[in-house]
Amino acid sequence: MGYALLVLGVLVCSATFGGWIWLNAHGCGTGCNDFRLRWEDTEALAVFIPPFIAGAVLTLAGAGTILSHRRK
């Protein structure tokens, strides 16, 4: 179960970060020469931060489960 949580957490974090990059690239439009991640966009961050935190919690829970079973 620990490995499933770990993989799911990494996938959620990766998909969230990929979505953030895609949003910034899409918002830039065509012909953008100064593409950068806009961390000051609080409206978008309000959507992307909760799933990223959930993915981090899943990853930590999976790692904790794996480590606790190895100690026994």
C-alpha positions in Angstrom: 0.0 0.0 0.0 2.9 2.3 0.7 4.2 2.1 -2.8 0.8 2.9 -4.3 0.5 6.0 -2.1 4.1 7.0 -3.0 3.4 6.6 -6.8 0.0 8.3 -6.6 1.5 11.3 -4.7 4.3 11.7 -7.1 1.8 11.6 -10.0 -0.5 14.2 -8.4 2.5 16.5 -7.8 3.8 16.0 -11.3 0.4 16.6 -12.9 -0.2 19.7 -10.8 3.2 21.2 -11.6 2.8 20.2 -15.3 -0.6 21.9 -15.3 0.9 25.0 -13.8 3.6 25.2 -16.5 1.0 24.5 -19.2 -1.2 27.3 -17.8 1.7 29.8 -17.9 2.7 28.7 -21.4 -0.9 28.9 -22.6 -1.4 32.3 -21.0 1.7 33.6 -22.7 0.2 33.1 -26.1 2.1 32.6 -29.3 5.3 34.5 -29.9 6.2 34.9 -26.2 9.9 35.4 -25.8 10.0 35.8 -22.0 8.2 32.7 -20.8 8.4 32.4 -17.0 6.3 31.0 -14.2 4.2 33.7 -12.7 4.2 33.0 -9.0 2.4 36.3 -8.3 -0.8 35.0 -9.9 -2.7 34.3 -6.7 -5.9 33.3 -8.5 -4.2 30.4 -10.3 -2.1 29.5 -7.3 -5.3 29.1 -5.3 -6.3 26.3 -7.7 -2.9 24.6 -7.9 -1.6 24.7 -4.4 -4.2 22.4 -2.7 -3.6 19.4 -5.1 0.1 19.9 -4.8 -0.1 19.8 -1.0 -2.4 16.7 -1.3 0.2 15.0 -3.5 3.0 15.9 -1.1 1.0 14.4 1.8 0.3 11.2 -0.2 4.0 11.0 -1.0 5.0 11.4 2.6 2.4 8.9 3.8 3.6 6.4 1.3 7.3 6.9 2.2 6.3 6.7 5.9 4.4 3.4 5.4 7.3 1.9 3.4 9.9 2.9 6.1 7.7 1.7 9.0 7.3 -1.8 7.3 11.1 -2.0 6.7 11.9 -1.5 10.4 9.8 -4.4 11.5 
